[in-house]
Each structure stands twice: as C-alpha cells, then as structure tokens.
Amino acid sequence: MENGFVEKWWQSKLRQPYEMQPKHSAAFSLLNEDSFPLVDLGAGNGVFLKTIEDNFSGKELINCKGIELSKFAIENKVCCATIEQGSILDWYPKEKNVKTVSLVDVIEHLYNPEELLKHVLSYSNYVLIVCPNFNFFKARMEVLLGKIPFQNKPRRGGHVYWCQYESLLGLFERCGLKVISERHLFPKNHWKISRSIGVLRPSFFAHEFVFLLQKF
C-alpha cells in the first residue's frame, strides 16, 4: 500500500478510540520473559506494545520497539516504547539481537506475505502472527448472498491476502516455520452450543487466528 493511503486510513481509524482487543490479549498470552527483545512490525499506534507494557515490567519494556509506515499513527502512539517510521519489508535491526517479531493484523495486507516472513527469519527466531479468518462462516454466507464479506471491504484497509487456516499452515511450512502454540478467537455473542462446536472446527467458526511460530 502507498504511504498516502496508509496515512489517510490511520487518520480515519484513530478518529475513534482504537484500544486493546481480545486478539491483543490472546497474542500476549503466548509470550513469556524469554520472548524478548521483541519488534512489532506494522505497530500502528502501539496498542499491542502497550498491552505488553501493561502486563510486563522491568527489562521487557526496554526490549520492545515498533516499526510503522504511518507518521500519523506514530504521532498518536499510546505506548511508551519507541516506534520508528519505516517499511516493514525493508527494516533490518542494526544489532542482530531480535528474538521475536510480532505481526498483528499485517499479513492480510500483503500480496505475498511469504516475502516478509522469510525476511523476518533472517534476523529473528520466533514470529507471532494475528490475522482474520477469511473463511469464517459469516463471510461464506455473505458470498452466497452476493454481498462483499466484511474482511474484503475497502474500509478494512486493503485486505489482499486470503487468510484461512490450511493455507496459513502451508505458508508457514514454506517459510521454514513451525507452530509452537496457537489461539482461535470466536465471537462473544455466539450461543454456548455454537461456540462448543466452533472449537472443534476453528477453520470454519473462528473469526481470528493467533500463532506463535519458531524457525526450523
């Protein structure tokens, strides 16, 4: 995406509060004291970094930073950690001491996330990914009804890569990544019985995925 589009998108998004969500909590739950130093690529205004700051203390706080293309998002950051302006596809640490890279709502914005993941693995051993499930049953129903699924609408900020469970596992394998742990997020307003069924079939019922991955 061009920088001008990113700036306009963040200006529109931050007109309303953008705060910690279940996906940020789920991603944080996969981290521990050994996950640092951590770099959050596509950090936005630092919501995920703030989640880390609110739950960790001490050395972890100084071992986090973010990279973000939007100057406006950085100027309105909510975290204490530093967020540098730059392209996540080109960024490389000055000192090779990054242990974990987090990509929260990033890969669905890339035509070829494989390129980014392979680049990330040149300087990191762990990757934390949060992304929507484009095969979520509600989206399938919208397609059947001739509607544009929510994740494909322009206001979602340029979702171009189709994230679905099986294809994501294939992507990870091609990049030399193995799944260490994962979380599947389900809509809170679902009935208990539908949520119980959803756990058995996350590829269809989960609306977001969280993966912690390790380099082979």
GROMACS elastic network, one bead per residue, 0.5 to 0.9 nm:
[ bonds ]
;  ai    aj funct       b0    kb
    1     4     6  0.83803   500
    1     5     6  0.66830   500
    1     6     6  0.68533   500
    1   109     6  0.79403   500
    1   110     6  0.82743   500
    1   158     6  0.75455   500
    2     5     6  0.54661   500
    2     6     6  0.65247   500
    2     7     6  0.89205   500
    3     6     6  0.50460   500
    3     7     6  0.62242   500
    3     8     6  0.87389   500
    3    69     6  0.68413   500
    3    70     6  0.69427   500
    4     7     6  0.52039   500
    4     8     6  0.63524   500
    4     9     6  0.86152   500
    4    70     6  0.85975   500
    5     8     6  0.52248   500
    5     9     6  0.60696   500
    5    10     6  0.86845   500
    5   157     6  0.86101   500
    6     9     6  0.50476   500
    6    10     6  0.62038   500
    6    11     6  0.85497   500
    6    69     6  0.74370   500
    6    70     6  0.60825   500
    6   157     6  0.79034   500
    7    10     6  0.53445   500
    7    11     6  0.61558   500
    7    12     6  0.86639   500
    7    69     6  0.82921   500
    7    70     6  0.53681   500
    7    71     6  0.71319   500
    7    72     6  0.62725   500
    7    73     6  0.77107   500
    8    11     6  0.50849   500
    8    12     6  0.62246   500
    8    13     6  0.86162   500
    8    72     6  0.88162   500
    9    12     6  0.52022   500
    9    13     6  0.61200   500
    9    14     6  0.86360   500
    9   155     6  0.81090   500
    9   156     6  0.89383   500
    9   157     6  0.64974   500
   10    14     6  0.58915   500
   10    15     6  0.84877   500
   10    44     6  0.79836   500
   10    45     6  0.87874   500
   10    70     6  0.73435   500
   10    72     6  0.69671   500
   10    73     6  0.61396   500
   10   157     6  0.89319   500
   11    14     6  0.54385   500
   11    15     6  0.64794   500
   11    72     6  0.68835   500
   11    73     6  0.76150   500
   12    15     6  0.55166   500
   12    16     6  0.79101   500
   13    16     6  0.61718   500
   13    17     6  0.79901   500
   13    18     6  0.73675   500
   14    17     6  0.60340   500
   14    18     6  0.63446   500
   14    45     6  0.87776   500
   14    73     6  0.79959   500
   14    76     6  0.83818   500
   15    18     6  0.86872   500
   18    21     6  0.86633   500
   18    45     6  0.85432   500
   18    47     6  0.76446   500
   19    47     6  0.61290   500
   19    48     6  0.89055   500
   19    78     6  0.88795   500
   20    23     6  0.80147   500
   20    24     6  0.60170   500
   20    25     6  0.74389   500
   20    47     6  0.59692   500
   20    48     6  0.70781   500
   20    50     6  0.82490   500
   20    51     6  0.68166   500
   21    24     6  0.54096   500
   21    25     6  0.66687   500
   21    26     6  0.88266   500
   21    47     6  0.88817   500
   22    25     6  0.50865   500
   22    26     6  0.60471   500
   22    27     6  0.85430   500
   22   185     6  0.79106   500
   23    26     6  0.50050   500
   23    27     6  0.60732   500
   23    28     6  0.85200   500
   23   104     6  0.84966   500
   23   130     6  0.71400   500
   23   131     6  0.88980   500
   23   185     6  0.73492   500
   23   208     6  0.76002   500
   23   209     6  0.82646   500
   23   210     6  0.74429   500
   24    27     6  0.51302   500
   24    28     6  0.61182   500
   24    29     6  0.86047   500
   24    47     6  0.79009   500
   24    48     6  0.57888   500
   24    51     6  0.68711   500
   24   104     6  0.79964   500
   24   130     6  0.83896   500
   25    28     6  0.50717   500
   25    29     6  0.61644   500
   25    48     6  0.84236   500
   25    51     6  0.71599   500
   25    52     6  0.89684   500
   26    29     6  0.51163   500
   26    30     6  0.69845   500
   26   183     6  0.67232   500
   26   184     6  0.86837   500
   26   185     6  0.82631   500
   26   210     6  0.70546   500
   27    30     6  0.56155   500
   27    31     6  0.73082   500
   27    48     6  0.85203   500
   27   102     6  0.87581   500
   27   104     6  0.83577   500
   27   128     6  0.72193   500
   27   129     6  0.78106   500
   27   130     6  0.70911   500
   27   182     6  0.88219   500
   27   183     6  0.79836   500
   27   210     6  0.61622   500
   27   211     6  0.77769   500
   27   212     6  0.81600   500
   28    31     6  0.54124   500
   28    32     6  0.83568   500
   28    48     6  0.80386   500
   28    51     6  0.72142   500
   28    52     6  0.66210   500
   28    55     6  0.85607   500
   29    32     6  0.78898   500
   30   128     6  0.82895   500
   30   181     6  0.72472   500
   30   182     6  0.78602   500
   30   183     6  0.86019   500
   30   210     6  0.88326   500
   30   211     6  0.83102   500
   30   212     6  0.67013   500
   31    34     6  0.77920   500
   31    35     6  0.58204   500
   31    36     6  0.87369   500
   31   128     6  0.87490   500
   31   212     6  0.84044   500
   32    35     6  0.54719   500
   32    36     6  0.81072   500
   33    36     6  0.65846   500
   33    56     6  0.83958   500
   33    60     6  0.72397   500
   34    37     6  0.83315   500
   34    99     6  0.84002   500
   35    38     6  0.67333   500
   35    60     6  0.88239   500
   35    99     6  0.62606   500
   35   100     6  0.58792   500
   35   126     6  0.80022   500
   36    39     6  0.85545   500
   36    59     6  0.88700   500
   36    60     6  0.64279   500
   36    63     6  0.60992   500
   36    64     6  0.72681   500
   36    98     6  0.72338   500
   36    99     6  0.56943   500
   36   100     6  0.63253   500
   37    60     6  0.72230   500
   37    62     6  0.83211   500
   37    64     6  0.58488   500
   37    65     6  0.84720   500
   37    97     6  0.68899   500
   37    98     6  0.51923   500
   37    99     6  0.54106   500
   37   100     6  0.65153   500
   37   101     6  0.87316   500
   38    60     6  0.85113   500
   38    63     6  0.62404   500
   38    65     6  0.67438   500
   38    66     6  0.85330   500
   38    98     6  0.59970   500
   38    99     6  0.60680   500
   38   101     6  0.56576   500
   38   102     6  0.73021   500
   39    43     6  0.87177   500
   39    63     6  0.82963   500
   39    64     6  0.57274   500
   39    65     6  0.50845   500
   39    66     6  0.54520   500
   39    67     6  0.74110   500
   39    98     6  0.69918   500
   39    99     6  0.83486   500
   39   100     6  0.65053   500
   39   102     6  0.63085   500
   39   103     6  0.89766   500
   40    43     6  0.53376   500
   40    46     6  0.84919   500
   40    48     6  0.79502   500
   40    49     6  0.73204   500
   40    64     6  0.76334   500
   40    65     6  0.63137   500
   40    67     6  0.63093   500
   40    68     6  0.85941   500
   40    83     6  0.87003   500
   40   100     6  0.85169   500
   40   101     6  0.57948   500
   40   103     6  0.62864   500
   40   104     6  0.78418   500
   41    44     6  0.85509   500
   41    65     6  0.87663   500
   41    66     6  0.58407   500
   41    68     6  0.65655   500
   41    87     6  0.87926   500
   41    88     6  0.59078   500
   41    91     6  0.89969   500
   41   101     6  0.69007   500
   41   102     6  0.61115   500
   41   103     6  0.55854   500
   41   104     6  0.78090   500
   41   106     6  0.79460   500
   42    66     6  0.72294   500
   42    67     6  0.57062   500
   42    69     6  0.70879   500
   42    70     6  0.89310   500
   42    87     6  0.83908   500
   42    88     6  0.66575   500
   42   102     6  0.86051   500
   42   103     6  0.66980   500
   42   104     6  0.73169   500
   42   105     6  0.80873   500
   42   106     6  0.64014   500
   43    46     6  0.53132   500
   43    47     6  0.75738   500
   43    48     6  0.73610   500
   43    49     6  0.76772   500
   43    65     6  0.86527   500
   43    66     6  0.52747   500
   43    67     6  0.57392   500
   43    68     6  0.53355   500
   43    69     6  0.86994   500
   43    73     6  0.86838   500
   43    74     6  0.85604   500
   43    83     6  0.73283   500
   43   102     6  0.86666   500
   43   103     6  0.80010   500
   43   104     6  0.76389   500
   44    47     6  0.73948   500
   44    48     6  0.88660   500
   44    66     6  0.82873   500
   44    67     6  0.80931   500
   44    68     6  0.58014   500
   44    69     6  0.80135   500
   44    70     6  0.72147   500
   44    73     6  0.54636   500
   44    74     6  0.67670   500
   44    77     6  0.76241   500
   44    83     6  0.86351   500
   45    48     6  0.86766   500
   45    49     6  0.88895   500
   45    68     6  0.83005   500
   45    70     6  0.88758   500
   45    72     6  0.84309   500
   45    74     6  0.54610   500
   45    75     6  0.78010   500
   45    76     6  0.59689   500
   45    78     6  0.60809   500
   45    79     6  0.76372   500
   45    83     6  0.83753   500
   46    49     6  0.50827   500
   46    50     6  0.60527   500
   46    51     6  0.86210   500
   46    66     6  0.73378   500
   46    73     6  0.82958   500
   46    74     6  0.77935   500
   46    76     6  0.87779   500
   46    77     6  0.54629   500
   46    78     6  0.56903   500
   46    79     6  0.53596   500
   46    80     6  0.85151   500
   46    81     6  0.79781   500
   46    83     6  0.76056   500
   47    50     6  0.51022   500
   47    51     6  0.63217   500
   47    52     6  0.88917   500
   47    77     6  0.78361   500
   47    78     6  0.64379   500
   47    79     6  0.67988   500
   48    52     6  0.64845   500
   48    53     6  0.87124   500
   48    79     6  0.84294   500
   48   104     6  0.78196   500
   49    52     6  0.51317   500
   49    53     6  0.62723   500
   49    54     6  0.86821   500
   49    61     6  0.89295   500
   49    64     6  0.73748   500
   49    65     6  0.76553   500
   49    66     6  0.76784   500
   49    78     6  0.85493   500
   49    79     6  0.60712   500
   49    80     6  0.81301   500
   49    81     6  0.69511   500
   50    54     6  0.60143   500
   50    55     6  0.85962   500
   50    78     6  0.66516   500
   50    80     6  0.72146   500
   50    81     6  0.79330   500
   51    54     6  0.51889   500
   51    55     6  0.64284   500
   51    56     6  0.86047   500
   51    79     6  0.84422   500
   52    55     6  0.52776   500
   52    56     6  0.57763   500
   52    57     6  0.85867   500
   52    60     6  0.83238   500
   52    61     6  0.77905   500
   52    64     6  0.87407   500
   53    56     6  0.53476   500
   53    57     6  0.66072   500
   53    60     6  0.79712   500
   53    61     6  0.60500   500
   53    79     6  0.75303   500
   53    80     6  0.77977   500
   53    81     6  0.83204   500
   54    57     6  0.77873   500
   56    59     6  0.87119   500
   56    60     6  0.64749   500
   56    61     6  0.71152   500
   57    60     6  0.60704   500
   57    61     6  0.60730   500
   58    61     6  0.59672   500
   58    62     6  0.75832   500
   59    62     6  0.55421   500
   59    63     6  0.63825   500
   60    63     6  0.50195   500
   60    64     6  0.66535   500
   61    64     6  0.58393   500
   61    65     6  0.87765   500
   61    80     6  0.82522   500
   61    81     6  0.70291   500
   62    65     6  0.79593   500
   62    81     6  0.71693   500
   63    81     6  0.86111   500
   63    98     6  0.88953   500
   64    81     6  0.62425   500
   64    82     6  0.76964   500
   65    81     6  0.54607   500
   65    82     6  0.51016   500
   65    83     6  0.57079   500
   65    84     6  0.77993   500
   66    81     6  0.73615   500
   66    82     6  0.62439   500
   66    84     6  0.61361   500
   66    85     6  0.85332   500
   67    82     6  0.85758   500
   67    83     6  0.53865   500
   67    85     6  0.58085   500
   67    86     6  0.60808   500
   67    87     6  0.73970   500
   67    88     6  0.65560   500
   67    91     6  0.79577   500
   68    71     6  0.76224   500
   68    73     6  0.77785   500
   68    74     6  0.71318   500
   68    83     6  0.66842   500
   68    84     6  0.62425   500
   68    85     6  0.50279   500
   68    86     6  0.57057   500
   68    87     6  0.68360   500
   68    88     6  0.71705   500
   69    73     6  0.83570   500
   69    74     6  0.85238   500
   69    84     6  0.83103   500
   69    85     6  0.52914   500
   69    87     6  0.56225   500
   69    88     6  0.76579   500
   70    73     6  0.53346   500
   70    74     6  0.65131   500
   70    75     6  0.87847   500
   70    85     6  0.68462   500
   70    86     6  0.81762   500
   71    74     6  0.51521   500
   71    75     6  0.61608   500
   71    76     6  0.87245   500
   71    84     6  0.89845   500
   71    85     6  0.64792   500
   72    75     6  0.50935   500
   72    76     6  0.63795   500
   72    77     6  0.87479   500
   73    76     6  0.51796   500
   73    77     6  0.61542   500
   74    77     6  0.50260   500
   74    78     6  0.87811   500
   74    83     6  0.64103   500
   74    84     6  0.77485   500
   74    85     6  0.74742   500
   77    80     6  0.81389   500
   77    83     6  0.81165   500
   78    81     6  0.89836   500
   79    82     6  0.80010   500
   79    83     6  0.88650   500
   86    89     6  0.87643   500
   86    90     6  0.77785   500
   86    91     6  0.68299   500
   87    90     6  0.54539   500
   87    91     6  0.60573   500
   88    91     6  0.52226   500
   88    92     6  0.84703   500
   88   116     6  0.77865   500
   89    92     6  0.87559   500
   89   115     6  0.80310   500
   89   116     6  0.57859   500
   89   119     6  0.74528   500
   89   120     6  0.85619   500
   90   116     6  0.88447   500
   90   119     6  0.84243   500
   91   120     6  0.89774   500
   92    95     6  0.86638   500
   92    96     6  0.85052   500
   92   119     6  0.86868   500
   92   120     6  0.83139   500
   92   122     6  0.88478   500
   92   123     6  0.74723   500
   93    96     6  0.59023   500
   93    97     6  0.76766   500
   93    98     6  0.74709   500
   93   123     6  0.74823   500
   94    97     6  0.87433   500
   95    98     6  0.80878   500
   96    99     6  0.89372   500
   96   123     6  0.61592   500
   96   124     6  0.82682   500
   97   123     6  0.76330   500
   97   124     6  0.79300   500
   98   101     6  0.74212   500
   98   123     6  0.64079   500
   98   124     6  0.54241   500
   98   125     6  0.79440   500
   99   123     6  0.79064   500
   99   124     6  0.50774   500
   99   125     6  0.56052   500
   99   126     6  0.61833   500
   99   127     6  0.86517   500
  100   124     6  0.58047   500
  100   125     6  0.63156   500
  100   127     6  0.55763   500
  100   128     6  0.71795   500
  101   120     6  0.73376   500
  101   121     6  0.89718   500
  101   124     6  0.66520   500
  101   125     6  0.82823   500
  101   126     6  0.63385   500
  101   128     6  0.61419   500
  101   129     6  0.85648   500
  102   126     6  0.85157   500
  102   127     6  0.57786   500
  102   129     6  0.60150   500
  102   130     6  0.82141   500
  102   212     6  0.89667   500
  103   106     6  0.54789   500
  103   107     6  0.71707   500
  103   127     6  0.74818   500
  103   128     6  0.60242   500
  103   130     6  0.63240   500
  103   131     6  0.84325   500
  104   107     6  0.80863   500
  104   128     6  0.77198   500
  104   129     6  0.57812   500
  104   131     6  0.66891   500
  104   210     6  0.87588   500
  105   108     6  0.67179   500
  105   109     6  0.78289   500
  105   129     6  0.77174   500
  105   130     6  0.55811   500
  105   131     6  0.50798   500
  105   132     6  0.74615   500
  106   109     6  0.56233   500
  106   110     6  0.73184   500
  106   113     6  0.87517   500
  106   129     6  0.81550   500
  106   130     6  0.77091   500
  106   131     6  0.71748   500
  107   110     6  0.53861   500
  107   111     6  0.83354   500
  107   112     6  0.82023   500
  107   113     6  0.55076   500
  107   114     6  0.89108   500
  107   116     6  0.84441   500
  107   129     6  0.81357   500
  107   130     6  0.84050   500
  107   131     6  0.70366   500
  107   159     6  0.87062   500
  107   160     6  0.89014   500
  107   161     6  0.70454   500
  107   163     6  0.83508   500
  108   111     6  0.78148   500
  108   113     6  0.78291   500
  108   131     6  0.67516   500
  108   132     6  0.77165   500
  108   158     6  0.81567   500
  108   159     6  0.52501   500
  108   160     6  0.59128   500
  108   162     6  0.66417   500
  108   163     6  0.65298   500
  109   112     6  0.89552   500
  109   113     6  0.83644   500
  109   157     6  0.76189   500
  109   158     6  0.57518   500
  109   160     6  0.54620   500
  109   161     6  0.62587   500
  110   113     6  0.54532   500
  110   116     6  0.86441   500
  110   158     6  0.85817   500
  110   159     6  0.75706   500
  110   160     6  0.61902   500
  110   161     6  0.59512   500
  111   114     6  0.89883   500
  111   159     6  0.88457   500
  111   160     6  0.58381   500
  111   161     6  0.55198   500
  112   115     6  0.59547   500
  112   116     6  0.75882   500
  112   161     6  0.73507   500
  113   116     6  0.52051   500
  113   117     6  0.62188   500
  113   118     6  0.86698   500
  113   161     6  0.78658   500
  113   171     6  0.84256   500
  114   117     6  0.51323   500
  114   118     6  0.61399   500
  114   119     6  0.85265   500
  114   171     6  0.67651   500
  114   172     6  0.81514   500
  114   174     6  0.79286   500
  114   175     6  0.64611   500
  115   118     6  0.54480   500
  115   119     6  0.62972   500
  115   120     6  0.87334   500
  115   175     6  0.86502   500
  116   119     6  0.50670   500
  116   120     6  0.61041   500
  116   121     6  0.86964   500
  117   120     6  0.50009   500
  117   121     6  0.62714   500
  117   122     6  0.89080   500
  117   127     6  0.83299   500
  117   172     6  0.83836   500
  117   175     6  0.66164   500
  117   177     6  0.89946   500
  118   121     6  0.51690   500
  118   122     6  0.67282   500
  118   175     6  0.58231   500
  118   176     6  0.80600   500
  119   122     6  0.53713   500
  119   123     6  0.76429   500
  120   123     6  0.58384   500
  120   124     6  0.59927   500
  120   125     6  0.85473   500
  120   127     6  0.80743   500
  121   125     6  0.62171   500
  121   126     6  0.78365   500
  121   127     6  0.81997   500
  121   175     6  0.84606   500
  121   176     6  0.85594   500
  121   177     6  0.88211   500
  121   215     6  0.69840   500
  122   125     6  0.83753   500
  124   127     6  0.74856   500
  124   215     6  0.81494   500
  125   213     6  0.84130   500
  125   214     6  0.58108   500
  125   215     6  0.52744   500
  125   216     6  0.86421   500
  126   177     6  0.85185   500
  126   212     6  0.71062   500
  126   213     6  0.55327   500
  126   215     6  0.62720   500
  127   177     6  0.84473   500
  127   211     6  0.79692   500
  127   212     6  0.58946   500
  127   213     6  0.50465   500
  127   214     6  0.64206   500
  127   215     6  0.81654   500
  128   210     6  0.73708   500
  128   211     6  0.57123   500
  128   213     6  0.62179   500
  128   214     6  0.89243   500
  129   209     6  0.79115   500
  129   210     6  0.56178   500
  129   211     6  0.51305   500
  129   212     6  0.65011   500
  129   213     6  0.79373   500
  130   208     6  0.72385   500
  130   209     6  0.57288   500
  130   211     6  0.65802   500
  131   163     6  0.71681   500
  131   207     6  0.89024   500
  131   208     6  0.57679   500
  131   209     6  0.55140   500
  131   210     6  0.67207   500
  131   211     6  0.88822   500
  132   135     6  0.88997   500
  132   136     6  0.85124   500
  132   151     6  0.77232   500
  132   163     6  0.66013   500
  132   164     6  0.80593   500
  132   206     6  0.86359   500
  132   207     6  0.58789   500
  132   209     6  0.61443   500
  132   210     6  0.89080   500
  133   136     6  0.54753   500
  133   151     6  0.85824   500
  133   162     6  0.81772   500
  133   163     6  0.55915   500
  133   164     6  0.53044   500
  133   165     6  0.72005   500
  133   203     6  0.75269   500
  133   204     6  0.81892   500
  133   205     6  0.87083   500
  133   206     6  0.67151   500
  133   207     6  0.50083   500
  133   208     6  0.51273   500
  133   209     6  0.66495   500
  134   137     6  0.86847   500
  134   139     6  0.68374   500
  134   140     6  0.84507   500
  134   149     6  0.83770   500
  134   151     6  0.67135   500
  134   152     6  0.84310   500
  134   162     6  0.60657   500
  134   163     6  0.54118   500
  134   164     6  0.57046   500
  134   165     6  0.89396   500
  134   207     6  0.76596   500
  134   208     6  0.86589   500
  135   138     6  0.81878   500
  135   139     6  0.63948   500
  135   140     6  0.64077   500
  135   162     6  0.84915   500
  135   163     6  0.76332   500
  135   164     6  0.57623   500
  135   165     6  0.82047   500
  135   203     6  0.70138   500
  135   204     6  0.59925   500
  135   205     6  0.82339   500
  135   206     6  0.86931   500
  135   207     6  0.81424   500
  136   139     6  0.54257   500
  136   140     6  0.66044   500
  136   141     6  0.89933   500
  136   164     6  0.83954   500
  136   202     6  0.86962   500
  136   203     6  0.72932   500
  136   204     6  0.51671   500
  136   205     6  0.55424   500
  136   206     6  0.62026   500
  136   207     6  0.54477   500
  136   208     6  0.84789   500
  137   140     6  0.50191   500
  137   141     6  0.62891   500
  137   142     6  0.87033   500
  137   204     6  0.56036   500
  137   205     6  0.59154   500
  137   206     6  0.84068   500
  137   207     6  0.84428   500
  138   141     6  0.51130   500
  138   142     6  0.62968   500
  138   143     6  0.87998   500
  138   149     6  0.80317   500
  138   150     6  0.89599   500
  138   205     6  0.84985   500
  138   207     6  0.89225   500
  139   142     6  0.50470   500
  139   143     6  0.63572   500
  139   144     6  0.87687   500
  139   147     6  0.88716   500
  139   148     6  0.81783   500
  139   150     6  0.68784   500
  139   151     6  0.79315   500
  140   143     6  0.51505   500
  140   144     6  0.63566   500
  140   145     6  0.87330   500
  140   149     6  0.76326   500
  141   144     6  0.50549   500
  141   145     6  0.62747   500
  141   146     6  0.87254   500
  141   147     6  0.85852   500
  141   149     6  0.85580   500
  142   145     6  0.50296   500
  142   146     6  0.62732   500
  142   148     6  0.65241   500
  142   149     6  0.56882   500
  142   150     6  0.85164   500
  143   146     6  0.50246   500
  143   147     6  0.53623   500
  143   148     6  0.64132   500
  143   149     6  0.64824   500
  144   147     6  0.74786   500
  145   148     6  0.89651   500
  147   150     6  0.89617   500
  148   151     6  0.83449   500
  148   152     6  0.64467   500
  148   153     6  0.64939   500
  149   152     6  0.54141   500
  149   153     6  0.66535   500
  150   153     6  0.55066   500
  150   155     6  0.89355   500
  150   156     6  0.77219   500
  151   154     6  0.84888   500
  151   155     6  0.88077   500
  151   156     6  0.62228   500
  151   159     6  0.67559   500
  152   155     6  0.84303   500
  152   156     6  0.69067   500
  152   158     6  0.77501   500
  152   159     6  0.59520   500
  152   160     6  0.76812   500
  153   156     6  0.56984   500
  153   157     6  0.80451   500
  153   158     6  0.79080   500
  153   159     6  0.78351   500
  154   157     6  0.58514   500
  154   158     6  0.59063   500
  154   159     6  0.76903   500
  155   158     6  0.74791   500
  156   159     6  0.64606   500
  159   162     6  0.78603   500
  162   167     6  0.85779   500
  163   166     6  0.88252   500
  163   167     6  0.70403   500
  163   168     6  0.63979   500
  164   167     6  0.56454   500
  164   168     6  0.59990   500
  164   169     6  0.87724   500
  164   203     6  0.68165   500
  164   204     6  0.87771   500
  164   209     6  0.89647   500
  165   168     6  0.52528   500
  165   169     6  0.64622   500
  165   170     6  0.88836   500
  165   202     6  0.80350   500
  165   203     6  0.52808   500
  165   204     6  0.85918   500
  165   209     6  0.80524   500
  166   169     6  0.52364   500
  166   170     6  0.64283   500
  166   171     6  0.87437   500
  166   203     6  0.76208   500
  167   171     6  0.61355   500
  167   172     6  0.86673   500
  168   172     6  0.61934   500
  168   173     6  0.86260   500
  169   172     6  0.51486   500
  169   173     6  0.62664   500
  169   174     6  0.87322   500
  169   177     6  0.89919   500
  169   178     6  0.84587   500
  169   179     6  0.82144   500
  170   173     6  0.51572   500
  170   174     6  0.62398   500
  170   175     6  0.86884   500
  171   174     6  0.52392   500
  171   175     6  0.63469   500
  171   176     6  0.88278   500
  171   177     6  0.85651   500
  172   175     6  0.51687   500
  172   176     6  0.63303   500
  172   178     6  0.66131   500
  172   179     6  0.80134   500
  172   213     6  0.81398   500
  173   176     6  0.51335   500
  173   177     6  0.53811   500
  173   178     6  0.65213   500
  174   177     6  0.75164   500
  175   215     6  0.84883   500
  176   214     6  0.83764   500
  176   215     6  0.58591   500
  176   216     6  0.54986   500
  177   213     6  0.58942   500
  177   214     6  0.54059   500
  177   216     6  0.56420   500
  178   212     6  0.85492   500
  178   213     6  0.53887   500
  178   214     6  0.54018   500
  178   215     6  0.64762   500
  178   216     6  0.64654   500
  179   182     6  0.72542   500
  179   211     6  0.66829   500
  179   212     6  0.60678   500
  179   214     6  0.65589   500
  180   211     6  0.76001   500
  180   212     6  0.55513   500
  180   213     6  0.53499   500
  180   214     6  0.65097   500
  181   210     6  0.84408   500
  181   211     6  0.60465   500
  181   212     6  0.53210   500
  181   213     6  0.72526   500
  182   209     6  0.73604   500
  182   210     6  0.53939   500
  182   212     6  0.61125   500
  182   213     6  0.86917   500
  183   208     6  0.85085   500
  183   209     6  0.60422   500
  183   211     6  0.65907   500
  183   212     6  0.89379   500
  184   199     6  0.78512   500
  184   202     6  0.65669   500
  184   203     6  0.89545   500
  184   206     6  0.57942   500
  184   207     6  0.76804   500
  184   208     6  0.61044   500
  184   210     6  0.63836   500
  184   211     6  0.88854   500
  185   188     6  0.88871   500
  185   202     6  0.84603   500
  185   205     6  0.88672   500
  185   206     6  0.54358   500
  185   207     6  0.59964   500
  185   208     6  0.51299   500
  185   209     6  0.62912   500
  185   210     6  0.79961   500
  186   189     6  0.87474   500
  186   190     6  0.78949   500
  186   195     6  0.70673   500
  186   198     6  0.76196   500
  186   199     6  0.84430   500
  186   202     6  0.84947   500
  186   205     6  0.69759   500
  186   207     6  0.56839   500
  186   208     6  0.71542   500
  187   190     6  0.58474   500
  187   195     6  0.82389   500
  187   205     6  0.88992   500
  187   206     6  0.77105   500
  187   207     6  0.70117   500
  188   191     6  0.83656   500
  188   195     6  0.86486   500
  190   193     6  0.81905   500
  190   194     6  0.62734   500
  190   195     6  0.62118   500
  191   194     6  0.53012   500
  191   195     6  0.62678   500
  191   196     6  0.86975   500
  192   195     6  0.51290   500
  192   196     6  0.61923   500
  192   197     6  0.87339   500
  193   196     6  0.50502   500
  193   197     6  0.63267   500
  193   198     6  0.85337   500
  194   197     6  0.50959   500
  194   198     6  0.59942   500
  194   199     6  0.87806   500
  194   205     6  0.86740   500
  195   199     6  0.63574   500
  195   200     6  0.89536   500
  195   205     6  0.81006   500
  196   199     6  0.54857   500
  196   200     6  0.70976   500
  197   200     6  0.53807   500
  197   201     6  0.67092   500
  197   202     6  0.87742   500
  197   205     6  0.81847   500
  198   201     6  0.50574   500
  198   202     6  0.55890   500
  198   203     6  0.85930   500
  198   204     6  0.74179   500
  198   206     6  0.66438   500
  199   202     6  0.55287   500
  199   205     6  0.76038   500
  199   206     6  0.77611   500
  200   203     6  0.89871   500
  200   205     6  0.87801   500
  201   204     6  0.57838   500
  201   205     6  0.61932   500
  201   206     6  0.78530   500
  202   207     6  0.82780   500
  202   209     6  0.87700   500
  203   206     6  0.62392   500
  203   207     6  0.86522   500
  204   207     6  0.81825   500
  206   209     6  0.72070   500
